Amino acid sequence: MALPKIETCLSPLLLPLYSIEESIVVIIDVFRATSTIAAALHQGANKIIPVAQVDECIRLGIEIPNAITAGERDGKVAPGLQHGNSPLEYPRSFVENKTIVLTTTNGTRLLHMCSNAHEIITGSFLNLEAVCNYLVAQKKPVLLACASWKDRYNLEDSLFAGAVYDSIGEHFDMNCDATRSSTHLYRQAKNDLYGFIQDSSHFLRLSKFGLQYDMEYCCQVNKHNVLVKLQGAELVVG
Amino acid sequence: MALPKIETCLSPLLLPLYSIEESIVVIIDVFRATSTIAAALHQGANKIIPVAQVDECIRLGIEIPNAITAGERDGKVAPGLQHGNSPLEYPRSFVENKTIVLTTTNGTRLLHMCSNAHEIITGSFLNLEAVCNYLVAQKKPVLLACASWKDRYNLEDSLFAGAVYDSIGEHFDMNCDATRSSTHLYRQAKNDLYGFIQDSSHFLRLSKFGLQYDMEYCCQVNKHNVLVKLQGAELVVG
């Protein structure tokens, strides 16, 4: 039987090059949306509602009982929201049974751009193994979709795409240089992900806000090993 | 004095993210347009006229005395043209004092997309050093622009961008993950460029047409070490 295809999209601007109607799209926004999502759901949040705009986030936060509004613009807590986009902000004592309404600069935007996909899941190093196990079991084409930073290629999302292919490549048919490149990078970086990523645009940007601990946290592999699926308009444990 | 900026654009679709009005843009299409251009000019061709369409290529080939029409579509000689896009087709005995009218799938298209740049040069491993020396001397911002394959990231153009940064990075201000990633890759590949590139989409595609020798040729460093500049509508030795 022919193996399903796996490809990597390095920027939302390149999304039109891929046909995703039959594919599982893995939304990747390592710093920090998809890491925060994995952490919050693993710590007991009921669901996460990703929204594109801050005002929609505020409106839903008022409408929905037991909701937390959260999100960032340009790396900082967006004005009008209660919380930021840090996986460290969502311990079990705080998020258990809550609904998080989340808006971020890159990750939630890409998620909405992929609404015609067969299925959407989210990926981060925190839940790498759950993502890999799920993709192998489904036997469907896969697009690893990097959120990047304002449409520019970034290193950390590419590294995660490489980590997925490094782990489960043998189960897929691959002829995609973006996947090859990401895998080469990951193999170079994997023994010290956090060290490798310190020379990257996003690390330098977020470090200025004192967010090094966030990024170190996001580089931990399988710490919040849940599968996260989009069901309707909500991200839930799959 | 502040150093000029250097950045890498991994696909023509990402070009709108970069402001190039003040920049020297290096058009990179290693397999094979910019390699063929360096080879033909180094072997004595007077000039190369890059055109977007096959019919324009044919028309100019008739109008211009001593012209050769050349080009490819999807890796093969385009119907109606005399020659293909192989650096091996243009020895001195054939091209000396000739004008080549050239159209290719990716490289000539990107070149036309960058017409608002301060200046355009072309780069390939065959003329790496000439490109590097020129960029260092100009002290201007640089965009390393990968032609890619039909807007998809490719490994060989990214490797060349990495080779440039690896060689002259210290003369520039860099905070661009595409440049970092390309440089990591190049450092992994540089001791055996041709071996490394054999696991790439373009190599697999062109191999089917028996073009391995072309690609091996394109992986030679500094074999045709001329600086190639766009002057008006013509590529000439700069």
Interface residues (C-beta under 8 A of the other chain):
Chain A: L10 S11 L13 L14 L17 W149 K150 D151 R152 Y153 N154 L155 S158 N175 C176 D177 A178 R180 S181 H184 L185 Q188 D199 S200 S201 H202 L204
Chain B: L10 S11 L13 L14 L17 K150 D151 R152 Y153 N154 L155 S158 N175 C176 D177 A178 R180 S181 H184 L185 Q188 D199 S200 S201 H202 L204
